[in-house]
Amino acid sequence: MTGFFPRGSAASPPPLWAACAPVVLLLGSLAGVIVFKGSDAISDYSHLALLAATVAALGLSAATGGLSRRGLSVGFRRSARQILPAVPMLVFIAMVSATWMLSGVVPMLIDFGLRFLDPTYFLVTACAMCAAISVLTGSSWSTIATIGVAFMGIGTVMGFHPGWVAGAIISGAYFGDKVSPLSDTTVVASSACGVDLFRHIRYLMLTSAPAMLVALTCFLAVGFISGNAETPDSPAIAKALAGQFNLTPWVLVIPVITIAMIVLRVPTLLTLFVSSMLGLGGVFLFQPQIVAMLGGASPAMIWDMLWSAVEFNTGIAAFDELVSTGGITGMLPTIALVLCAMMFGTALIATGMLAKITSSAMKGLRGRFPIVASTVGAGLFINSCTADQYLSLIIGGNMFRTVYRRAGLEPRLLSRTLEDSVSVTSVLIPWNSCGVTQSTVLGVATLVYLPFCIFNWLSPLMSLLMAYTGFRIRQRGGMAAGGSLAKA
């Protein structure tokens, strides 16, 4: 017996049925949760489903001779390098959320929005502003964790369905992130496919601009249909904001400095840390009544404010839920889910199961539309397996570069298709690091906001439509434009 790992020869690739089994187990488990417990329970059971699928992947790989120490090491390094940096970022996002609320930044923005934003144009305004800020900053995460939280509060008080508000915020933030030359994902997608960054962005606009235009039109139409969606609690919430917080415009210095740091390309972790410290200072400077409510200024009070939940008990349930904070402890389940997703991705990469599934799916690809459709499907699949958009872009680029070259298709078509199917759909997957983070930050379950993220689910459909029509797609030899192999 040589033990758990094979010795002396390379691990053999797993059979297709074994490679598919862990993915089927994961998706089947989550489907069962939705059926028997409801979509809101996904976050409670995703950890167990991911761990069970991880164990199944390792067990089946060991049984079929596909497990090796080297494979595990490579898989872990590849997953950890992409996902672990998100952990401190999540901690700092939790600190920003807590300090911006308690310092009065978010309450001030909510009050400003209630005074000056017409409910009819609220959704389209939220989407457009999040898009503009994401273009300037190149970061959907930072946009949603700051201005997005404020828009979420405004929309809640106005009485809009949380899914519509979150959908408008996420649609705008991910559009801006996708077309910004400052975005990490945009740079990764273009470089993974060997395409000039600005050439990639210009080509990307052929699918992104129509998708965004449709999304803005839908959000505007919903605003007109809803009219003034104010709830019975809205006047009481507005009054409670003024009663509990010192609503001074000076607190807006904090978000202005934060946005300036992001635009100047200050490292994200440093920006979030400075922003949380500015918010912490704002609590003491602008909200002395909050300091008194928490027991007075002391190191222990500061630690409790950042680490633990801070709850308000005004008797107005909607207001208390709106302004209460979760602190770092509120983010711990999210961090745990991200780590479980990393373990699942490690298992699929290390055992060769992900490579087996994708290579099997790519066999016999012929024609422009089948190739693009396979890229979209593979992008969604890899995004679900690796739980990380960066890793999915890199794997997808490496997988399909040769396929596109042999078919005479331009590399920029591959980079655009990957962006359409990976970058913007990551937030729609409940166990993906993006989906987990944004659902926690906005307080809306992933499957609740998914139908309302019009831009995000429309982007891969636009990619398919462009491939079907052949609009602005050039093919150089190898295959006929109609989609079949050209005769020599």
C-alpha positions as CSV (number, residue, x, y, z in Angstrom):
1,M,0.0,0.0,0.0
2,T,1.3,3.4,-0.9
3,G,-1.1,5.4,1.2
4,F,-3.7,8.0,0.2
5,F,-1.6,9.5,-2.6
6,P,-0.3,7.6,-5.7
7,R,3.5,7.3,-5.9
8,G,5.9,6.9,-8.7
9,S,3.7,8.1,-11.5
10,A,1.5,11.0,-12.3
11,A,-2.0,11.0,-11.2
12,S,-4.4,9.7,-13.8
13,P,-7.2,12.0,-15.1
14,P,-10.6,11.2,-13.6
15,P,-13.4,9.7,-15.7
16,L,-16.0,12.2,-16.8
17,W,-18.7,10.7,-14.5
18,A,-16.4,11.2,-11.4
19,A,-15.5,14.7,-12.5
20,C,-19.2,15.7,-12.8
21,A,-20.4,14.0,-9.6
22,P,-19.2,16.7,-7.1
23,V,-20.7,19.5,-9.2
24,V,-24.0,17.6,-9.5
25,L,-23.9,17.0,-5.7
26,L,-23.3,20.7,-5.0
27,L,-26.0,22.0,-7.4
28,G,-28.5,19.3,-6.3
29,S,-27.9,20.1,-2.6
30,L,-28.5,23.8,-3.2
31,A,-31.6,23.1,-5.3
32,G,-32.9,20.9,-2.4
33,V,-32.4,23.8,0.0
34,I,-34.3,26.2,-2.2
35,V,-37.2,23.7,-2.6
36,F,-37.5,22.7,1.1
37,K,-36.1,25.7,3.0
38,G,-36.6,28.6,0.6
39,S,-34.0,30.8,-1.3
40,D,-33.2,32.8,1.9
41,A,-31.7,29.7,3.4
42,I,-29.0,29.3,0.7
43,S,-26.5,31.3,2.8
44,D,-27.1,29.0,5.8
45,Y,-26.5,25.8,4.0
46,S,-24.0,26.7,1.3
47,H,-21.1,26.0,3.6
48,L,-22.2,22.4,4.2
49,A,-23.0,21.9,0.5
50,L,-19.5,23.2,-0.6
51,L,-17.7,21.0,2.0
52,A,-19.7,17.9,1.1
53,A,-18.9,18.5,-2.6
54,T,-15.2,19.0,-1.7
55,V,-15.0,15.8,0.2
56,A,-16.8,14.0,-2.6
57,A,-14.3,15.4,-5.1
58,L,-11.3,14.3,-3.1
59,G,-12.8,10.9,-2.3
60,L,-13.7,10.1,-5.9
61,S,-10.3,11.3,-7.1
62,A,-8.5,9.1,-4.6
63,A,-10.6,6.1,-5.6
64,T,-9.9,6.6,-9.3
65,G,-6.2,7.3,-8.9
66,G,-6.4,11.0,-9.8
67,L,-5.1,12.5,-6.5
68,S,-1.6,13.6,-5.9
69,R,0.3,15.8,-3.5
70,R,1.6,18.0,-6.3
71,G,-1.9,18.5,-7.7
72,L,-3.2,19.5,-4.3
73,S,-0.4,21.9,-3.8
74,V,-0.8,23.5,-7.2
75,G,-4.6,23.7,-6.9
76,F,-4.4,25.3,-3.4
77,R,-1.8,27.9,-4.4
78,R,-3.8,28.9,-7.5
79,S,-7.1,29.2,-5.6
80,A,-5.6,30.8,-2.5
81,R,-3.6,33.4,-4.5
82,Q,-6.9,34.7,-6.0
83,I,-9.4,34.3,-3.1
84,L,-7.4,34.9,0.2
85,P,-6.8,38.6,-0.5
86,A,-10.6,39.0,-0.3
87,V,-10.6,38.1,3.4
88,P,-9.0,41.2,4.8
89,M,-11.0,43.2,2.3
90,L,-14.2,41.8,3.7
91,V,-13.0,42.7,7.2
92,F,-12.4,46.3,6.2
93,I,-15.7,46.5,4.3
94,A,-17.4,45.5,7.5
95,M,-15.6,48.2,9.4
96,V,-16.5,50.8,6.7
97,S,-20.1,49.8,6.8
98,A,-20.3,50.1,10.6
99,T,-18.4,53.4,10.9
100,W,-20.1,55.1,8.0
101,M,-23.5,54.4,9.5
102,L,-22.6,55.4,13.0
103,S,-20.7,58.5,12.0
104,G,-23.7,59.8,10.1
105,V,-22.4,59.4,6.6
106,V,-25.1,57.0,5.4
107,P,-27.9,58.7,7.4
108,M,-26.9,62.0,5.9
109,L,-26.9,60.5,2.3
110,I,-30.3,58.9,3.0
111,D,-31.7,62.2,4.3
112,F,-30.3,64.0,1.2
113,G,-31.8,61.4,-1.1
114,L,-35.2,61.6,0.6
115,R,-35.2,65.4,0.2
116,F,-34.0,65.8,-3.4
117,L,-34.5,62.5,-5.2
118,D,-37.8,62.0,-7.0
119,P,-38.9,58.4,-6.4
120,T,-39.9,58.2,-10.0
121,Y,-36.3,58.6,-11.1
122,F,-34.7,56.9,-8.1
123,L,-33.8,53.5,-9.5
124,V,-32.4,54.9,-12.8
125,T,-30.5,57.5,-10.8
126,A,-29.0,55.0,-8.5
127,C,-27.9,52.8,-11.4
128,A,-26.4,55.7,-13.4
129,M,-24.5,57.1,-10.4
130,C,-23.1,53.7,-9.3
131,A,-22.0,53.2,-13.0
132,A,-20.3,56.6,-13.1
133,I,-18.5,56.1,-9.8
134,S,-17.4,52.6,-10.8
135,V,-16.0,53.9,-14.1
136,L,-14.0,56.5,-12.1
137,T,-12.8,54.1,-9.4
138,G,-12.6,50.8,-11.4
139,S,-14.1,49.0,-8.4
140,S,-17.6,47.6,-8.1
141,W,-16.9,46.4,-4.5
142,S,-15.9,49.8,-3.3
143,T,-18.8,51.5,-5.0
144,I,-21.4,49.1,-3.5
145,A,-19.8,49.2,-0.1
146,T,-20.0,53.0,0.1
147,I,-22.5,54.8,-2.1
148,G,-24.4,51.6,-2.8
149,V,-25.2,51.1,0.9
150,A,-26.6,54.7,1.0
151,F,-28.8,54.1,-2.1
152,M,-30.0,50.9,-0.4
153,G,-31.2,52.8,2.6
154,I,-32.8,55.5,0.5
155,G,-34.7,52.9,-1.6
156,T,-35.8,51.1,1.5
157,V,-37.3,54.2,3.0
158,M,-38.9,55.1,-0.3
159,G,-40.7,51.7,-0.2
160,F,-39.1,50.0,-3.2
161,H,-38.7,46.3,-3.2
162,P,-35.1,45.5,-2.0
163,G,-34.5,43.4,-5.1
164,W,-35.1,46.3,-7.4
165,V,-32.8,48.6,-5.4
166,A,-30.0,46.1,-5.1
167,G,-30.5,45.2,-8.8
168,A,-30.1,48.9,-9.9
169,I,-27.0,49.3,-7.7
170,I,-25.3,46.1,-8.8
171,S,-26.2,46.7,-12.5
172,G,-24.6,50.1,-12.4
173,A,-21.6,49.2,-10.4
174,Y,-20.7,46.2,-12.5
175,F,-21.2,48.0,-15.8
176,G,-18.8,50.7,-14.6
177,D,-16.3,48.2,-13.3
178,K,-16.5,46.3,-16.6
179,V,-15.8,49.2,-19.0
180,S,-13.3,51.0,-16.7
181,P,-9.6,50.9,-17.7
182,L,-8.9,51.0,-14.0
183,S,-10.7,47.8,-13.3
184,D,-8.7,44.7,-12.2
185,T,-11.1,42.3,-14.0
186,T,-11.0,44.3,-17.2
187,V,-7.2,44.2,-17.2
188,V,-7.1,40.5,-16.3
189,A,-9.6,39.6,-19.1
190,S,-7.7,41.5,-21.8
191,S,-4.3,40.3,-20.7
192,A,-5.4,36.7,-20.4
193,C,-6.5,36.8,-24.0
194,G,-3.6,38.9,-25.3
195,V,-5.7,41.9,-26.3
196,D,-4.9,45.6,-25.9
197,L,-6.8,47.0,-23.0
198,F,-8.5,49.9,-24.8
199,R,-9.2,47.7,-27.8
200,H,-10.9,45.3,-25.5
201,I,-13.0,48.0,-23.9
202,R,-14.1,49.4,-27.2
203,Y,-15.2,46.0,-28.4
204,L,-16.8,45.3,-25.1
205,M,-19.1,48.3,-25.4
206,L,-20.9,46.6,-28.4
207,T,-22.5,44.3,-25.9
208,S,-22.3,46.3,-22.7
209,A,-23.8,49.5,-23.9
210,P,-27.1,47.9,-25.3
211,A,-27.4,45.8,-22.1
212,M,-27.0,48.9,-19.9
213,L,-29.4,50.9,-22.0
214,V,-32.1,48.2,-21.6
215,A,-31.4,48.1,-17.9
216,L,-31.7,51.8,-17.5
217,T,-35.0,51.8,-19.5
218,C,-36.4,49.1,-17.3
219,F,-35.4,50.9,-14.1
220,L,-37.0,54.1,-15.4
221,A,-40.2,52.3,-16.4
222,V,-40.4,50.7,-12.9
223,G,-40.0,54.2,-11.4
224,F,-42.9,55.5,-13.4
225,I,-45.1,52.5,-12.7
226,S,-44.3,52.7,-8.9
227,G,-44.6,56.4,-8.7
228,N,-44.3,57.5,-5.1
229,A,-43.7,54.2,-3.4
230,E,-43.4,55.7,0.1
231,T,-44.3,53.2,2.9
232,P,-46.4,54.2,6.0
233,D,-43.1,54.1,8.0
234,S,-41.3,56.6,5.7
235,P,-42.2,59.8,7.6
236,A,-41.3,58.2,10.9
237,I,-38.0,56.9,9.6
238,A,-37.1,60.3,8.2
239,K,-38.0,61.9,11.6
240,A,-36.0,59.3,13.5
241,L,-32.9,59.9,11.3
242,A,-32.9,63.6,12.3
243,G,-33.6,62.6,16.0
244,Q,-30.9,60.0,16.3
245,F,-28.1,61.5,14.2
246,N,-26.5,64.9,13.7
247,L,-27.2,65.3,10.0
248,T,-24.4,67.8,9.1
249,P,-23.0,68.1,5.5
250,W,-19.5,68.0,7.0
251,V,-19.7,64.2,7.4
252,L,-19.6,64.0,3.5
253,V,-15.9,64.9,3.7
254,I,-15.4,61.2,4.6
255,P,-16.8,59.8,1.3
256,V,-15.2,62.5,-0.7
257,I,-11.8,61.6,0.6
258,T,-12.5,57.9,0.1
259,I,-13.5,58.4,-3.6
260,A,-10.5,60.6,-4.2
261,M,-8.2,57.9,-2.9
262,I,-9.8,55.3,-5.1
263,V,-9.5,57.5,-8.2
264,L,-5.9,58.1,-7.4
265,R,-5.4,54.3,-7.4
266,V,-4.4,54.1,-3.7
267,P,-4.3,50.3,-2.9
268,T,-7.8,49.0,-2.1
269,L,-7.0,47.6,1.4
270,L,-5.3,50.9,2.4
271,T,-8.2,52.9,1.0
272,L,-10.8,50.8,3.0
273,F,-8.7,51.0,6.1
274,V,-8.3,54.8,5.9
275,S,-12.0,55.1,5.1
276,S,-13.0,53.1,8.2
277,M,-10.6,55.2,10.4
278,L,-12.1,58.4,9.0
279,G,-15.6,57.0,9.8
280,L,-14.4,56.1,13.3
281,G,-13.1,59.6,13.8
282,G,-16.4,60.9,12.5
283,V,-18.4,59.0,15.2
284,F,-16.5,60.9,17.9
285,L,-16.5,64.3,16.1
286,F,-20.1,64.4,14.7
287,Q,-22.1,61.9,16.8
288,P,-21.3,62.4,20.5
289,Q,-24.8,61.1,21.4
290,I,-23.9,57.7,19.7
291,V,-20.7,57.6,21.7
292,A,-22.7,58.1,24.9
293,M,-25.2,55.5,23.8
294,L,-22.3,53.0,23.4
295,G,-21.0,53.7,26.9
296,G,-18.5,56.5,26.4
297,A,-15.2,56.9,24.7
298,S,-12.8,54.0,25.5
299,P,-10.7,51.4,23.7
300,A,-13.2,48.8,24.7
301,M,-16.1,50.8,23.2
302,I,-14.1,51.3,19.9
303,W,-13.4,47.5,19.8
304,D,-17.0,46.6,20.4
305,M,-18.3,49.1,17.8
306,L,-16.0,47.6,15.1
307,W,-16.3,44.0,16.1
308,S,-19.8,43.5,17.4
309,A,-23.3,44.4,16.3
310,V,-24.7,47.8,17.3
311,E,-28.5,47.8,17.5
312,F,-30.9,50.7,17.9
313,N,-34.2,50.3,19.8
314,T,-36.4,53.3,18.9
315,G,-39.6,51.3,18.6
316,I,-39.7,51.9,14.8
317,A,-38.7,48.4,13.5
318,A,-37.9,49.6,10.0
319,F,-35.6,52.3,11.2
320,D,-33.9,50.0,13.7
321,E,-33.2,47.5,11.0
322,L,-32.0,50.2,8.6
323,V,-29.3,51.8,10.9
324,S,-28.2,48.8,13.1
325,T,-24.7,47.5,12.2
326,G,-23.3,44.0,12.2
327,G,-19.6,44.8,12.6
328,I,-16.9,42.3,11.8
329,T,-18.8,39.5,13.4
330,G,-21.6,40.1,10.9
331,M,-19.1,39.4,8.1
332,L,-17.6,36.2,9.6
333,P,-20.2,33.9,8.0
334,T,-19.4,35.5,4.6
335,I,-15.7,34.9,5.2
336,A,-16.3,31.3,6.1
337,L,-18.4,30.8,3.0
338,V,-15.6,32.3,0.8
339,L,-13.1,29.9,2.4
340,C,-15.3,26.9,1.8
341,A,-15.7,28.0,-1.8
342,M,-11.9,28.2,-2.1
343,M,-11.6,24.6,-0.8
344,F,-14.1,23.4,-3.4
345,G,-12.2,25.2,-6.2
346,T,-9.0,23.8,-4.9
347,A,-10.4,20.3,-5.0
348,L,-11.7,20.6,-8.6
349,I,-8.4,22.1,-9.9
350,A,-6.1,19.8,-7.9
351,T,-7.9,16.6,-9.0
352,G,-8.1,17.5,-12.7
353,M,-11.9,17.4,-12.5
354,L,-12.4,20.9,-13.8
355,A,-10.0,20.3,-16.7
356,K,-11.7,17.0,-17.5
357,I,-15.2,18.6,-17.7
358,T,-14.1,21.7,-19.7
359,S,-12.0,19.7,-22.1
360,S,-14.9,17.3,-22.7
361,A,-17.2,20.2,-23.4
362,M,-14.8,21.7,-25.9
363,K,-14.5,18.6,-28.1
364,G,-15.8,18.9,-31.6
365,L,-16.5,22.7,-31.4
366,R,-17.3,24.0,-34.8
367,G,-18.6,27.4,-35.9
368,R,-18.7,30.9,-34.5
369,F,-21.9,30.6,-32.5
370,P,-21.2,27.2,-30.9
371,I,-17.7,28.4,-29.9
372,V,-19.0,31.6,-28.3
373,A,-21.9,29.7,-26.7
374,S,-19.5,27.2,-25.2
375,T,-17.3,30.0,-23.9
376,V,-20.4,31.6,-22.2
377,G,-21.4,28.2,-20.7
378,A,-17.8,27.4,-19.6
379,G,-17.5,30.9,-18.1
380,L,-20.6,30.4,-16.0
381,F,-19.5,26.9,-15.0
382,I,-16.0,27.8,-14.0
383,N,-17.3,30.8,-12.1
384,S,-19.5,28.4,-10.2
385,C,-16.7,25.9,-9.5
386,T,-13.9,28.3,-8.6
387,A,-16.0,30.9,-6.8
388,D,-13.7,33.6,-8.1
389,Q,-13.9,35.8,-11.2
390,Y,-10.2,36.4,-11.6
391,L,-9.4,32.7,-11.6
392,S,-12.3,32.0,-14.0
393,L,-11.0,34.7,-16.4
394,I,-7.5,33.2,-16.4
395,I,-8.6,29.6,-16.8
396,G,-11.2,30.5,-19.5
397,G,-8.6,32.6,-21.5
398,N,-6.1,29.7,-21.4
399,M,-8.7,27.1,-22.4
400,F,-10.1,28.9,-25.4
401,R,-7.2,30.9,-26.9
402,T,-6.2,28.0,-29.2
403,V,-9.9,27.2,-30.1
404,Y,-10.5,30.8,-31.2
405,R,-7.2,30.9,-33.1
406,R,-7.9,27.7,-35.0
407,A,-11.4,29.0,-35.9
408,G,-10.0,32.3,-37.2
409,L,-11.8,34.3,-34.5
410,E,-10.3,37.4,-33.0
411,P,-8.9,37.3,-29.5
412,R,-10.9,40.3,-28.6
413,L,-14.1,38.2,-29.2
414,L,-12.8,35.8,-26.5
415,S,-11.9,38.6,-24.0
416,R,-15.3,40.2,-24.5
417,T,-17.2,36.9,-24.1
418,L,-15.3,36.1,-20.9
419,E,-16.2,39.5,-19.5
420,D,-19.8,39.0,-20.4
421,S,-20.0,35.6,-18.9
422,V,-17.7,35.8,-15.9
423,S,-17.0,39.3,-14.6
424,V,-20.7,40.4,-14.4
425,T,-22.3,37.0,-13.5
426,S,-20.0,36.3,-10.5
427,V,-22.3,38.5,-8.3
428,L,-25.3,36.3,-9.3
429,I,-23.8,33.1,-7.8
430,P,-24.7,32.7,-4.1
431,W,-21.3,31.0,-3.1
432,N,-19.1,33.1,-5.4
433,S,-17.0,35.6,-3.5
434,C,-18.8,38.5,-5.3
435,G,-22.3,37.1,-4.7
436,V,-21.5,36.4,-1.0
437,T,-20.0,39.9,-0.4
438,Q,-22.6,42.0,-2.1
439,S,-25.6,40.1,-0.6
440,T,-24.0,40.7,2.9
441,V,-23.2,44.4,2.2
442,L,-26.6,45.2,0.8
443,G,-28.5,42.9,3.1
444,V,-30.4,41.2,0.2
445,A,-30.0,37.5,-0.6
446,T,-28.4,36.7,-3.9
447,L,-31.3,34.8,-5.3
448,V,-33.6,37.7,-4.3
449,Y,-31.8,40.4,-6.2
450,L,-30.7,38.1,-9.1
451,P,-33.9,38.7,-11.3
452,F,-33.5,42.5,-10.9
453,C,-29.8,42.7,-11.9
454,I,-30.9,43.3,-15.5
455,F,-27.5,44.3,-16.9
456,N,-25.7,41.3,-15.3
457,W,-27.9,38.5,-16.7
458,L,-28.5,40.4,-20.0
459,S,-24.7,40.7,-20.8
460,P,-24.1,37.0,-21.6
461,L,-27.3,37.0,-23.7
462,M,-26.0,39.9,-25.7
463,S,-22.8,38.0,-26.3
464,L,-24.9,35.1,-27.7
465,L,-27.0,37.5,-29.8
466,M,-23.9,39.2,-31.3
467,A,-22.4,35.8,-32.1
468,Y,-25.6,34.5,-33.7
469,T,-25.9,37.6,-36.0
470,G,-22.1,37.9,-36.6
471,F,-22.3,41.7,-35.9
472,R,-18.8,43.2,-36.0
473,I,-17.2,39.7,-35.7
474,R,-14.4,39.1,-38.2
475,Q,-13.3,35.6,-39.1
476,R,-9.9,35.0,-40.8
477,G,-9.9,31.7,-42.6
478,G,-10.3,28.3,-41.0
479,M,-14.1,28.4,-40.8
480,A,-16.8,30.0,-42.9
481,A,-18.7,32.9,-41.5
482,G,-21.8,30.8,-41.4
483,G,-20.3,28.6,-38.8
484,S,-19.1,25.4,-40.4
485,L,-15.6,24.4,-41.4
486,A,-14.6,26.0,-44.7
487,K,-13.4,23.6,-47.4
488,A,-9.8,24.0,-48.5
